Structures are given as structure tokens and as C-alpha cells.
Amino acid sequence: MTDSAGTPPEPEADSTESTDSADSAKRKRYWLRWTALGASVVLLAAAGVGWWLYRKLDGNITTDTTAAAELERYEKERPTSVVKGAQNILVIGSDTRSGSVNTKYGRDGDTQRSDTTILVHLAADRGSATAMSIPRDLMVTIPGCRKADGTRTREQWAQFNSAFGFGGAACTIRTVEKMTGIRIDHHMIVDFHGFKKMIDAVDGVEVCLKKPVNDADARLKLPAGRHTLRGEQALGFVRARKTLGDGSDTERMERQQQFLGALVNKVQSNGVLLNPTKLYPVLDAATKALTTDPGLDSLRDLYELARSMRSVPTEKVQFLTVPRKPYAWNPNRDELVQPAADALFKRLREDTPVEVDPEGGAGRRPAGAWNSTPSPTFSGRNAAEGACA
């Protein structure tokens, strides 16, 4: 049939097709809405979990406000920072005997000692990091410090780790600053139990033993050879004195440096830093183990510190011990080797590169060499060597 012009009429639209098309569009919009809603819920849940984890880690950190107040009291006598951007962080291994978790590591019921003290210097350009161990038996001048009961000690000549027992971190910091002339920017206190948890969180650290070890006090019994140490064994390894090496604190510090170098390697590996399931336990253990000054008492502060160190190559993370020798009046104590010690302190103060050599040593250089040599070498090692080098 045609109209008056002879043009066939257009076919009428199929009502079934129109309905199907409308239903399809409606279903599409329906699923888009639910997909968007589902994605929003997932994102919000992830954000909520992330915020909860952040708050949990942040809340793990203990703030040492007492030390901050005490240091402020003595601000005028403290050294000033020499190089902008460089940082000096004092890491104190707490030998406290008061907590129920740590009582098995000592006999004293109400005293604390700095079992391990390391001054970490971060170069201003973050191209290197130097960790200097300070012997606990080193004889030094300890300034008058405020004790926990409010009384004050007198200035005295005593072994270094007594400072922590006298007046905690503030007394230790002032003692280090008085000895080195280096301004301490931050401090961290790490306890025994927290240390074990951190080692467990990275699935242990590998060490090599030339001889078998059987040390009941350190709870360490191992045959000679290569071992991956965890928890209790790791703590025993870094604390043992009687049955490892010559039994001296000197060898114990060298062993600690080797172990920490291997730990740095392990943490910097992709297996830890790029794996959230491994990284979170490390962060959880680390933050629970830490007591810090107010400048480092948040996860954000610690993250910024870790981020600034991320570019430091392991071969530029160096460990050494302050030049020392047996104390003249008591061979069971130490004293500084001069002028080697002052030369090292000056280089750290001025952010000058420090060279280390496992075969080097301050005692092997003639006295004049420390003033004439542009870049003296100190006995030590770098983190790239690990504990089995």
C-alpha cells in the first residue's frame, strides 16, 4: 500500500525490540551503580583497615618525655649542630631488669644498664651512614644527672653504661655529647624482647660460626657452620661474651656489628620491603620495641627517617667501634685511644666521610698520622659484607 505520493509507508517500530533495549539499558545502569557502590565499599574498607593499622603501629611507640625535659634543662651546655641536614641518632639497647619479660637476662631486680649503645650518623646527602659502637666498659666522665627519684648524682669518672642506670637516656646522651662534642638529634631505646620479635619478623638472620658455641648464660648452643638465628638464639648471639671469641666486650661489639649488617641486608631486600605480609610484622615488632624522643615518636617520623635512608647503599652503611684500649688502671675496663678517637669524632661532627677496614685499626697508626692523613681508616666493616663475610 502506498500514500498519495506513491511512497511506501515506513514500517511501524517493533514494540518488543524497544522494550528489550530499554530493559538492557536499565540492567546496565543497575549493575554500574552496584559495581560503583561495591568498589566504594572496598575502598572505604581498605582505607579503614589502613587507618586502623596506621593507628595501631603509631600507638605502639613509647615517647620518652622525661629525657626531653632533662635535656632542655641543659641546652646551653650541649654542643651545636655543625652540618645542616646531617643527623646523629643514639640507639640504646636496654638492659633493664625490672620487666618480667627481661628478668631472665640478669640478676638485678631494679636496675637498668645500656647493654649496647650505638651512635648512628646519617650524612647530610644520605649517601652514607656510620654506626659507631661505644663500649659499655669505657671509662668516661659522666656529668651530674637526675635520677628517677628526683635526686641528682655528682659528676664522676665511671664506666660508660653506668650513665643509663644513673639517669636514663638523658644522662647517656649528655655523656656521649661531652665525650665526642657531637650533638645528638634523636635517640631510640630498644629492649631485649622487642629485638627478638624483630628478628623473628624477618624470618631470622644468617650468621657463620667458626667454632661450636655452648653458652648457658646466653641460652645459645650451636655447632660450627652457617646458621639462621631467630629470637632467643639471635639475642644470645649478640649478647654472649664467655664462649664466643676471647670473651671480651670488644669481640662482642664486632659480632653485634656483623649481625646488624646482615639484618640491614635482610630488611632492605625486596622480600621484606615489597611484601606487605612480611613488612607489617617487622613494623609491628619494631614499633613495639621502641621508646623514642618526641621527634621520632610517630610512624610518620620513623617513615620519613627510613625513607631518607632508603637510598644509602649497603656498602656505605658502615660499622665501627670507637678507638679504645685496655684501661691503664684496670684491664677489664677500656679507655679511648688518642688522638685517634678525637679524629673520628671530628669527622662525624663535620660530616666528613669515614673509611673502615676490617684489617685496619687506630692502634696501628703512628700518633702523627691522625693529624696528617687526609682520610684515616678505622677498624670496622660495612653492611654489604653481612655476618658470613
C-alpha positions in Angstrom: 0.0 0.0 0.0 1.3 3.5 -0.9 0.3 7.0 0.1 -0.9 9.6 -2.4 2.6 10.4 -3.5 3.3 6.8 -4.2 5.9 6.4 -1.4 5.6 3.2 0.7 4.9 4.0 4.4 7.7 3.4 7.0 7.3 0.2 8.9 6.0 0.6 12.5 8.6 0.2 15.2 8.7 -3.2 16.8 7.4 -2.7 20.4 9.2 -5.9 21.6 12.6 -4.6 20.4 12.1 -1.3 22.1 11.2 -2.9 25.4 14.2 -5.3 25.3 16.5 -2.4 24.6 15.1 -0.3 27.4 15.4 -3.3 29.8 19.0 -3.9 28.8 19.9 -0.2 29.4 18.2 -0.4 32.8 20.1 -3.5 33.8 23.4 -1.9 32.7 22.7 1.1 34.8 21.7 -1.1 37.7 25.0 -3.1 37.5 27.1 0.1 37.1 25.5 1.5 40.2 26.1 -1.6 42.2 29.7 -2.0 40.8 30.5 1.6 41.8 28.9 1.1 45.2 30.8 -2.2 45.7 34.1 -0.5 44.7 33.4 2.3 47.1 32.8 -0.1 49.9 36.0 -2.0 49.2 38.0 1.3 49.0 36.4 2.6 52.2 37.1 -0.8 53.9 40.7 -0.7 52.7 41.1 2.8 53.9 39.6 1.9 57.2 41.9 -1.1 57.7 44.9 1.0 56.5 44.0 3.7 59.0 43.5 1.2 61.8 46.9 -0.4 61.0 48.5 3.0 61.0 47.0 4.0 64.3 48.0 0.6 65.8 51.6 0.9 64.7 51.7 4.6 65.7 50.3 3.7 69.1 53.0 1.0 69.7 55.7 3.6 70.0 56.6 4.9 73.5 57.6 8.5 74.0 60.5 9.4 76.3 59.3 12.8 77.6 61.5 12.6 80.7 64.7 12.7 78.6 63.4 15.6 76.5 62.7 17.7 79.6 66.1 16.9 81.2 68.0 17.7 78.0 66.2 21.0 77.7 67.4 21.9 81.2 71.0 21.6 80.0 70.5 23.1 76.5 73.1 25.8 77.0 75.9 23.3 77.7 75.1 21.0 74.8 77.1 21.1 71.5 75.5 22.7 68.5 74.9 21.0 65.1 77.7 21.7 62.6 76.3 20.5 59.3 72.7 21.2 58.3 70.8 18.1 57.2 73.1 15.6 58.9 71.6 13.6 61.8 73.0 11.8 64.8 70.8 9.2 66.4 71.8 7.4 69.6 70.5 3.8 69.7 70.5 2.3 73.2 69.9 -1.4 73.8 68.1 -1.5 77.1 69.4 -3.9 79.7 66.6 -3.2 82.1 66.0 -5.9 84.7 62.7 -4.7 86.1 60.3 -6.1 83.5 59.0 -9.6 83.9 59.9 -10.4 80.2 63.5 -9.5 80.7 64.3 -10.7 84.2 65.8 -13.9 82.9 68.7 -12.0 81.2 70.1 -10.6 84.5 70.1 -10.9 88.3 69.5 -7.3 89.3 65.9 -6.7 90.2 65.5 -3.0 89.9 68.4 -1.6 87.8 68.9 -0.8 84.2 72.1 -0.6 82.1 72.7 0.3 78.5 73.8 -3.1 77.3 74.6 -1.8 73.8 75.0 1.8 72.7 75.5 2.8 69.0 75.8 6.4 67.6 74.3 6.4 64.1 75.5 9.3 61.9 73.5 9.9 58.7 75.3 12.0 56.2 73.5 15.2 55.1 73.3 13.9 51.5 72.1 10.5 52.8 74.9 8.9 50.7 76.3 7.1 53.7 75.6 6.0 57.3 78.1 5.3 60.0 77.3 3.4 63.2 79.8 3.8 66.0 79.6 1.4 68.9 80.6 2.7 72.3 81.9 0.1 74.7 79.9 -0.3 77.9 83.1 -0.7 79.9 84.7 2.5 78.5 85.8 4.8 81.3 84.4 8.3 80.8 83.3 11.5 82.6 79.6 11.2 83.4 78.0 14.6 84.3 75.7 15.1 87.2 72.4 13.5 86.3 68.8 13.5 87.6 67.9 10.1 89.0 64.4 8.5 88.8 63.7 9.5 92.4 64.4 13.2 91.7 67.9 13.3 93.4 71.0 14.1 91.4 74.3 12.4 91.0 77.6 14.2 91.1 79.9 14.4 88.1 82.2 11.3 88.2 84.7 9.2 86.3 83.0 5.8 85.7 82.3 3.2 83.1 80.0 4.3 80.3 77.0 2.1 80.8 76.5 3.4 84.4 75.1 6.6 82.8 71.9 4.9 81.8 71.5 3.5 85.3 72.1 6.9 86.8 69.7 8.9 84.7 68.4 7.0 81.7 68.7 8.2 78.1 69.3 11.9 79.0 72.3 11.0 81.1 73.7 8.7 78.4 73.1 11.4 75.7 74.9 14.1 77.8 77.8 11.7 78.5 78.2 11.0 74.7 78.0 14.7 73.8 80.5 15.6 76.5 82.9 12.9 75.2 82.5 13.5 71.5 81.3 17.1 71.0 78.6 15.6 68.7 75.1 16.9 69.0 72.6 14.0 69.5 69.4 14.9 67.5 67.3 11.8 68.4 67.5 8.7 70.5 65.9 5.3 70.5 65.8 2.7 73.2 65.3 -0.9 72.1 64.5 -3.7 74.6 65.5 -7.3 74.5 62.1 -8.7 74.0 61.4 -6.3 71.1 64.7 -7.3 69.5 63.8 -10.9 69.4 60.4 -10.1 67.8 62.1 -8.1 65.1 64.4 -10.9 64.1 61.5 -13.4 64.1 59.6 -10.9 61.8 62.2 -11.1 59.1 62.4 -14.9 59.4 65.8 -14.8 61.1 69.3 -13.6 60.2 72.1 -15.7 58.9 75.5 -16.0 60.7 78.5 -18.2 60.4 80.4 -19.8 63.3 84.0 -20.9 63.1 83.7 -22.9 66.3 80.8 -24.5 68.2 79.1 -22.5 70.9 77.7 -23.7 74.2 76.8 -20.7 76.4 74.2 -21.4 79.1 74.0 -17.8 80.2 73.3 -16.6 76.7 71.0 -19.6 76.1 73.0 -20.4 73.0 74.1 -23.9 71.9 75.1 -24.3 68.2 77.6 -26.4 66.2 80.1 -24.7 63.9 78.9 -23.6 60.5 76.2 -21.5 58.9 73.0 -20.8 60.8 69.9 -18.7 60.5 69.3 -17.4 64.0 65.8 -16.4 65.3 64.5 -14.9 68.5 66.3 -16.3 71.6 69.3 -17.6 69.6 69.8 -14.2 67.9 69.7 -12.4 71.2 72.2 -14.9 72.7 74.5 -14.4 69.7 74.8 -10.6 70.1 75.0 -10.7 73.9 77.3 -13.7 74.6 80.7 -13.0 75.9 82.0 -16.0 77.7 82.2 -18.6 75.0 82.4 -16.7 71.7 85.8 -15.4 70.7 88.1 -14.3 73.5 85.3 -13.4 75.8 85.8 -9.7 75.6 83.3 -6.9 75.0 85.4 -5.9 72.0 84.6 -9.1 70.1 81.0 -8.9 71.3 80.6 -5.5 69.7 82.2 -6.7 66.4 79.8 -9.6 66.4 76.9 -7.2 67.0 78.1 -5.0 64.1 78.2 -8.1 61.8 74.8 -9.2 62.9 73.3 -5.7 62.4 74.9 -5.5 58.9 73.2 -8.8 58.0 69.9 -7.5 59.4 70.2 -4.3 57.3 70.7 -6.5 54.2 67.7 -8.6 55.1 65.4 -5.7 55.7 66.5 -3.9 52.5 65.8 -7.0 50.4 62.7 -7.0 48.2 61.4 -9.9 50.1 60.7 -7.7 53.1 60.2 -4.1 51.9 57.9 -5.0 48.9 55.9 -7.7 50.7 53.2 -6.3 52.9 52.6 -9.6 54.7 56.3 -9.6 55.7 56.7 -5.8 56.2 53.8 -5.3 58.6 55.1 -7.8 61.2 58.5 -6.1 61.0 57.0 -2.7 61.6 54.7 -4.1 64.4 57.7 -5.6 66.2 59.9 -2.6 65.6 57.5 -0.1 66.9 56.6 -2.1 69.9 60.3 -2.4 70.8 60.9 1.4 70.6 61.0 4.2 73.1 62.0 7.4 71.4 62.2 11.1 71.9 59.2 13.3 70.8 60.8 14.0 67.5 60.6 10.3 66.4 57.6 9.1 68.3 55.2 8.7 65.4 55.0 6.3 62.4 55.2 9.3 60.1 58.5 10.5 61.7 60.0 7.0 61.5 58.8 6.6 57.9 60.5 9.8 56.9 63.7 8.7 58.6 63.5 5.3 56.9 62.7 6.9 53.5 65.7 9.2 53.7 67.9 6.2 54.4 66.5 4.0 51.6 68.9 5.3 49.0 72.0 4.6 51.1 73.8 1.6 49.5 74.6 -1.2 51.9 78.4 -0.8 51.2 78.0 2.7 52.5 76.4 1.6 55.8 79.5 1.3 58.0 80.0 -0.2 61.4 83.0 0.6 63.7 83.9 0.9 67.4 85.3 4.0 69.0 89.1 3.6 69.1 89.9 2.2 72.6 92.4 0.1 74.5 92.5 -1.6 78.0 92.3 1.0 80.8 95.7 1.6 82.4 94.3 1.1 85.9 92.0 -1.8 85.2 92.5 -4.1 82.2 88.8 -5.2 82.5 87.8 -1.6 81.5 88.5 0.4 78.4 89.9 3.9 77.6 90.0 6.0 74.4 93.0 5.8 72.1 94.0 9.3 71.4 94.3 11.2 69.1 92.5 8.6 67.0 89.2 8.9 68.9 89.1 12.7 68.6 89.9 12.3 64.8 86.9 10.1 64.4 84.6 12.4 66.5 85.7 15.4 64.4 84.9 13.6 61.1 81.4 12.6 62.3 80.8 16.1 63.7 81.8 17.7 60.4 80.0 15.1 58.2 83.3 14.0 56.7 83.4 10.5 55.1 84.7 7.8 57.4 86.7 4.9 55.9 86.6 1.5 57.5 88.7 -1.6 57.0 88.4 -5.0 58.9 92.2 -5.1 59.0 92.6 -1.5 60.0 92.8 -0.1 63.5 93.5 3.0 65.3 96.3 1.4 67.4 98.3 0.5 64.3 98.8 4.1 63.2 101.6 6.4 64.5 100.2 9.3 66.5 101.1 11.9 64.0 99.2 10.1 61.2 95.8 11.2 62.6 96.7 14.8 62.0 98.5 14.5 58.7 96.4 11.8 56.9 93.5 13.3 54.9 91.4 10.2 55.2 92.4 7.9 58.1 91.0 4.4 58.1 89.3 3.0 61.2 88.8 -0.6 62.1 85.3 -1.7 61.0 83.1 -3.2 58.3 80.2 -2.3 56.0 76.8 -3.9 55.9 77.4 -5.4 52.4 79.7 -7.9 54.0 77.0 -9.4 56.1 77.7 -11.7 59.0 79.3 -14.5 57.0 82.0 -12.5 55.2 
